[in-house]
Amino acid sequence: MEKTRGKRDDSKTDMAWNGKFLDSRNLKEFEGFLSFHSANQTATWNLVNGILAAQLQLNSTCNSNDSMVLKSFMNQMERAIDGWTSASSDCCDWDGVTCDFNGKVVGLELSKKKLMGNLGNSITSLDQLRTLNLSQNLLKGPLPISIFHLPNLQILDLHNNEFSGSFPRSVNLPSVRLLDVSDNNFEGPVAPGLCTNSTRIRVLKLGINYFDGEIPPEFEKCGFLEQLSLDGNLLSGIIPEYLFNLPRLSQLSLQDNLLTGQLRNSNPSNLVSLDVSLNGLSGNLPDFFRTFPNLRNFSAHSNNFSGRIPPSLLNSGTISWLVLRNNSLFGSFELNCSAMINLSTLDLAANKFLGPVPDNLPSCPMLKNVDLGANNFTGPIPESFKKFDSLSYLCFAKCNLKNISESLEILQYCPNLTTLVLRWNFQDEEMPSDANLQFKELKTLVISRGKLTGTFPLWLNGLTKLKILDLSGNQLGGRVPPFLGDLASLVYMDLSNNFLSGEIPKSLTRLPALQFYNNSLDVTVTPGVTVTLDLPIIMSIGMFGQVLQYGYGSRFRPTLDLSNNFFSGPIWPEFGNLENLHILNLRYNELSGNIPSSLVNLVSIETLDLSHNELSGKIPRSLVRLGMLSKFSVAYNNLAGFIPSGGQFSTFPASSFEGNPGLCGEFVLHCRETKEFPRNPESEEEEWRIISLPVCTGFGTGFLLSVILWVVVPMIRDTDRTEKFE
């Protein structure tokens, strides 16, 4: 089975989301897990620093044999090692080298040194080596067998390289405390001897590889193990019950594998964090959480669990982070908020819960992040939410909610609400235009795909901290008010698929956050831990199809999407001021005039779609200088003249220019030919766009909590505009 892979960024935590749901590769975790993970990282590096402190050199001269070994190792690399080539002849003075008082090399700290090549046997001749850190380089090939037989090695950190091959069944590292080979290309079964002959190992990280087979029963001998990460592999079989009962194990990461069966545990466990998400586990969630007295973070999302949430979980006084999305859990649920005093993140999206929205959620004193999207809740937002003072993130996407006016009137009283996602609700209701609604702290607002009628909401004028605005897929009419250009933090705006008309407000060309590079979007969640704000990420599907994901910690591209409306008039030359803009989509409108040559100043632009308008004149030759441009279309306009050549234009398909009878060049017709192109393609020639519309991808390491809804939207301008939404 082939897995989607991506290199880990070690500025981020290990648990994250992939394009489907949780992924162990790309994004940061939620606040609850961040706190725990930070504490565990501190404990891990206290271990490392204690070992390093015990091996510091005392003005010794490098042992001659060890010096030759290091020179041999250096010669095996495909490029020079920084801090070695021009350093002292005494290898104990070399960058990253630690010697003991006898001049023997006991530590190599060569992380992030851009090392390239195979790791030969020479380095294993350092018989006193206690620390070997070659992480975050470009090393490749199989590991030498001898590296698994270093008697004094206490720390072996090879994570985030391109090592491959399999582990030997026999591993003899009697002194090892930390072994991290995660984020490589290792395959085959997990070596059972990792604990048989390394009984004092405390941290074992094998995640993000291609290990297969079952979890070895020999791991039961890992009595000192505190952290075990097997995430992102191809492991199958059941989860052995003994893993829950290892006496010192506090963090167990098994997500993103092929594990099946049910969760079982009958003995007390010391686990603090348990992640079994993205597997094939089934059955009911067992009512065994009383045997986890220290459990703070539990994720079992994207499995096949069914039934109700067990009472021991709904009454847990330790749980801080609870993620059960994308299962088949059903019924109603009611948290015991008087007991769940530490709950901060609750994600039950994409299940089969029904009934009214639980009105006791505001009674959970620490609850900040709530995602109940893609369930069968009914009715409006409860009146009790007016007192939801701790709430920061709320997603009720695709929940059949009613009465948008009442819901917004209630939610405006949440003083700390920063993210509100209400996609696919309030069908066919009218968007309230009451200018008195106030969301003073709101930074992300998504009210899309609801077929809401009315005009553009004037109350947005008071959202001075707004960064993300998505009102797409409604039936809003009239003009867009110019005050949007005064929202100084706005970096993403999607008003596509509405009935908006008139000229595009020129004020949008002055959006401050789109005019400058390095727009800061970071926020400190807990001391010492910084994550990116809950912002969307755009990923392309097909030519211009998009996936829009809302995620805590997710990356995004600054965007203006005004497509599929009735905007008329010119494309303002001042759009060229938006140097930080990555995506500009104006397709399917009634824009006229020339394409401004000033668009060459959009130095960050990746996608520029001006197709299906009434533009005339020539394509500015200067646009070939847009070095970041990867998707471009001016199809079906009234353009004429030569198509510019060179730069990125040599990579664009002919479809980017079709439907302009006057255009000529290597992509389309010669200038003297006059073949007509239809304005609206017919039947089999219709252009269709497949859009992956995530209901909601979670809280912001985003969480990226995503339910993918595939919607086929015909991209033809029909006289009946309502077909866009069917």
HELIX and SHEET records of a PDB file:
HELIX    1   1 GLU A   31  ALA A   53  1                                  23    
HELIX    2   2 SER A   64  GLN A   76  1                                  13    
HELIX    3   3 CYS A   91  ASP A   93  5                                   3    
HELIX    4   4 SER A  122  SER A  125  5                                   4    
HELIX    5   5 ILE A  145  HIS A  149  5                                   5    
HELIX    6   6 GLY A  193  THR A  196  1                                   4    
HELIX    7   7 PRO A  217  LYS A  221  5                                   5    
HELIX    8   8 GLU A  241  ASN A  245  5                                   5    
HELIX    9   9 PHE A  289  THR A  291  5                                   3    
HELIX   10  10 PRO A  311  LEU A  314  1                                   4    
HELIX   11  11 LEU A  361  SER A  363  5                                   3    
HELIX   12  12 GLU A  383  LYS A  387  5                                   5    
HELIX   13  13 ILE A  404  LEU A  411  1                                   8    
HELIX   14  14 LEU A  458  GLY A  462  5                                   5    
HELIX   15  15 PRO A  482  ASP A  486  5                                   5    
HELIX   16  16 LYS A  506  ARG A  510  5                                   5    
HELIX   17  17 PRO A  512  LEU A  514  5                                   3    
HELIX   18  18 PRO A  573  ASN A  577  5                                   5    
HELIX   19  19 SER A  597  ASN A  601  5                                   5    
HELIX   20  20 ARG A  621  ARG A  625  5                                   5    
HELIX   21  21 GLY A  647  THR A  651  5                                   5    
HELIX   22  22 ALA A  654  SER A  656  5                                   3    
HELIX   23  23 SER A  683  GLU A  685  5                                   3    
HELIX   24  24 ARG A  721  PHE A  725  5                                   5    
SHEET    1   A 2 ALA A  16  TRP A  17  0                                        
SHEET    2   A 2 LEU A  22  ASP A  23 -1                                        
SHEET    1   B22 VAL A  97  CYS A  99  0                                        
SHEET    2   B22 VAL A 105  GLU A 109 -1                                        
SHEET    3   B22 THR A 131  ASN A 133  1                                        
SHEET    4   B22 ILE A 155  ASP A 157  1                                        
SHEET    5   B22 LEU A 178  ASP A 180  1                                        
SHEET    6   B22 VAL A 203  LYS A 205  1                                        
SHEET    7   B22 GLN A 227  SER A 229  1                                        
SHEET    8   B22 GLN A 251  SER A 253  1                                        
SHEET    9   B22 SER A 273  ASP A 275  1                                        
SHEET   10   B22 ASN A 297  SER A 299  1                                        
SHEET   11   B22 TRP A 321  VAL A 323  1                                        
SHEET   12   B22 THR A 345  ASP A 347  1                                        
SHEET   13   B22 ASN A 369  ASP A 371  1                                        
SHEET   14   B22 TYR A 393  CYS A 395  1                                        
SHEET   15   B22 THR A 419  VAL A 421  1                                        
SHEET   16   B22 THR A 444  VAL A 446  1                                        
SHEET   17   B22 ILE A 468  ASP A 470  1                                        
SHEET   18   B22 TYR A 492  ASP A 494  1                                        
SHEET   19   B22 THR A 559  ASP A 561  1                                        
SHEET   20   B22 ILE A 583  ASN A 585  1                                        
SHEET   21   B22 THR A 607  ASP A 609  1                                        
SHEET   22   B22 LYS A 631  SER A 633  1                                        
SHEET    1   C12 MET A 116  ASN A 118  0                                        
SHEET    2   C12 LEU A 138  PRO A 142  1                                        
SHEET    3   C12 GLU A 162  GLY A 165  1                                        
SHEET    4   C12 ASN A 185  PRO A 189  1                                        
SHEET    5   C12 TYR A 210  GLY A 213  1                                        
SHEET    6   C12 LEU A 234  GLY A 237  1                                        
SHEET    7   C12 LEU A 258  GLY A 261  1                                        
SHEET    8   C12 GLY A 280  ASN A 284  1                                        
SHEET    9   C12 ASN A 304  GLY A 307  1                                        
SHEET   10   C12 SER A 328  GLY A 331  1                                        
SHEET   11   C12 LYS A 352  PRO A 356  1                                        
SHEET   12   C12 ASN A 376  THR A 378  1                                        
SHEET    1   D 7 GLY A 477  GLY A 478  0                                        
SHEET    2   D 7 PHE A 499  GLU A 503  1                                        
SHEET    3   D 7 PHE A 566  GLY A 569  1                                        
SHEET    4   D 7 GLU A 590  GLY A 593  1                                        
SHEET    5   D 7 GLU A 614  GLY A 617  1                                        
SHEET    6   D 7 ASN A 638  PHE A 642  1                                        
SHEET    7   D 7 GLY A 662  CYS A 664  1                                        
SHEET    1   E 2 ASP A 522  THR A 526  0                                        
SHEET    2   E 2 VAL A 529  THR A 532 -1                                        
SHEET    1   F 2 LEU A 535  ILE A 541  0                                        
SHEET    2   F 2 GLY A 545  GLY A 551 -1                                        
SHEET    1   G 2 TRP A 688  PRO A 694  0                                        
SHEET    2   G 2 ILE A 708  PRO A 714 -1                                        
END                                                                             
